[in-house]
Amino acid sequence: MNAPHMSAAEFRREAHRAIDFIADYLVSVESLPVLSRVKPNEIYNALPAHAPKDPASQRSSIPAEWSSIFSDLETTILPGLTHWQSPNFFAFFPANTSYPAILGELLSAGLGVQGMLWLTSPACSELETKVLDWLGELIGLPREFLSDGAEPAKQNGNGGGVIEGTASEATLVALCAARHRVRTLLTSSNPSAPPPLRPFAPSIYTSTQAHSSVIKAAMIAGLAISPEDRTHLRLIDCDTNFAMDPTALERAIREDLKQGLTPTYVAATVGTTSSTAIDPVDKIAHVLQSTGCNKLGTWLHIDAAHAGAACVCPEYRFMLTGIEHADSIAFNPHKWLLTNFDSNCFYTRDRKSLTGALSITPEYLRNAGTDSGAIDYRDWQVPLGRRFRALKLWFVLRHYGAQGLRAHIREHIRLSELFESLVRADPRFEIVAPRTMNLICFRLKANDAANKRLLDTLNAGGKIYLTHTVLPNVGYTIRFCIGATATQEHHVRAAWKLIQDTARD
Ligand SMILES: Cc1ncc(COP(=O)(O)O)c(C=O)c1O
């Protein structure tokens, strides 16, 4: 039997149906309960125990079979979705999509290229380099972070950006680059010196409010065997605004140096997950200088996964003060910049250390493009293979332009200011963390249990979806994050009214 491929005509018909499905979904998603109400295993059990044996064409006609697939999508799968694209989704952080980005995803799938090497699709690599340069410029990165910013210009420079899957991946590859650089510097600084008495013992630093991906990166890199292992990892205390305390960082670094450890990696967060607190990058960089870490090559990475998008607006670039001292930064257009998951932009100004840590070239990958110095993005990431993710970012940038992206961010921040003022005007509630952008952390002036009950009741109602955190010296905190592509003022006002009414009841 020949493989029963779908014909181009059948594809055209079903693709139209899929596009209609997506447009109908996004137009009507507001009417669906935001948080899925299914129980564990409900979807699994609703699906057949085994994959179909015969091709669709033998079971019935192709159109009939595809009608049944779309019907299953509607009746079985949709109820099991939490609707991140709902304008009433105020949980976690946004996961923006937009029609231009969806078209980019579709074309990426349709073109089906694999961009592991420059050679395997030069346009896939070069569009990525260009789009990342555009975007880096848009968020105000120093030119050293761009591919064309370092001297000598273009491909021989030492900066540039890459699209990876997630911010977690960026945190990990930055750690690998850091270890590579510090270790190389240690061993090369005095080649005739006797081997060190102790093995290389890197230490890494992040704040108690940093995303768990920093600890996970340490675990993957073999620097922690469990989330609690502090052999190499230091969690630095925060100030009252939940930002890393540079004095505490300095103390930890000096203590480690005394113990013979080598400070290797500092992961600062601009826009923490819990409260969007901003670690003071400039002060952290100053600590690295005053403790001599700069000479060791200690790497400063900035995790701006959520907040980086706001820097397309010049008025929010203050969050990156000190970026000129950092070695790398990552942010996620798939959170708040209208580009479907997955799209994490990672920039470094020391790409040689990054590729030094990650590059390995088996014979079957050798080619003239690599030999000529073209960018092979496989050397900038964990996997070998890579999708054509630059397309969706390119479409978003071309469709919205810088001003359109700024309008998107500014409107959400305006709505966040509005929501904050509504909370402040109600004496039953309090704001418990400074609002830096689009996240409002608040709670009832009551105990944790009452706040949890309020949140659970709101989420069970299905009209809105919020999540919580626990902040030091505050306790149970309700997070209201405004960033969904479709959220407008009336959604925010309606959500607040619902919160007030529920609190009263
Ligand atoms: C500050 C920060 N870093 C990292 C992450 C993880 O993002 P990703 O899913 O892209 O790995 C998040 C997500 O919440 C985050 O807020």
The ligand as an SDF file (V2000), in Angstrom:
LIG
                    3D

 16 16  0  0  0  0  0  0  0  0999 V2000
   11.1030   35.7290   34.9860 C   0  0  0  0  0  0  0  0  0  0  0  0
   10.7970   34.4310   34.2930 C   0  0  0  0  0  0  0  0  0  0  0  0
   11.8010   33.6490   33.8690 N   0  0  0  0  0  0  0  0  0  0  0  0
   11.5760   32.4910   33.2500 C   0  0  0  0  0  0  0  0  0  0  0  0
   10.2960   32.0360   33.0390 C   0  0  0  0  0  0  0  0  0  0  0  0
   10.1030   30.7420   32.3360 C   0  0  0  0  0  0  0  0  0  0  0  0
    9.7410   31.0150   31.0210 O   0  0  0  0  0  0  0  0  0  0  0  0
    9.8230   29.8930   29.8930 P   0  0  0  0  0  0  0  0  0  0  0  0
    8.5340   29.1710   29.9250 O   0  0  0  0  0  0  0  0  0  0  0  0
   10.0130   30.6690   28.6180 O   0  0  0  0  0  0  0  0  0  0  0  0
   10.9730   29.0170   30.1920 O   0  0  0  0  0  0  0  0  0  0  0  0
    9.2200   32.8020   33.4650 C   0  0  0  0  0  0  0  0  0  0  0  0
    7.8420   32.3380   33.2880 C   0  0  0  0  0  0  0  0  0  0  0  0
    7.0130   32.5530   34.1310 O   0  0  0  0  0  0  0  0  0  0  0  0
    9.4740   34.0240   34.1080 C   0  0  0  0  0  0  0  0  0  0  0  0
    8.4710   34.7930   34.5580 O   0  0  0  0  0  0  0  0  0  0  0  0
  1  2  1  0
  2  3  1  0
  2 15  2  0
  3  4  2  0
  4  5  1  0
  5  6  1  0
  5 12  2  0
  6  7  1  0
  7  8  1  0
  8  9  2  0
  8 10  1  0
  8 11  1  0
 12 13  1  0
 12 15  1  0
 13 14  2  0
 15 16  1  0
M  END
$$$$
